[in-house]
């Protein structure tokens, strides 16, 4: 049985009520709020910007499988040196 991933809950310091978190992207030139389709994703390659859409970014990030760390093994504590810490 897998343990569900915990999540952060932000609370107001004075009232201890739960807060909602919103992320908004603003245009640096006009200060207007940007919509999802107005945001460009790019990577510098050879001195040029190579643009990607959001779906391509998702595919690049997940092409190697699920995110995570695979533990390969342990060493005995007696084999660890002080500079390993």
Long-range contacts (C-beta under 8 A, 24 or more apart in sequence): none
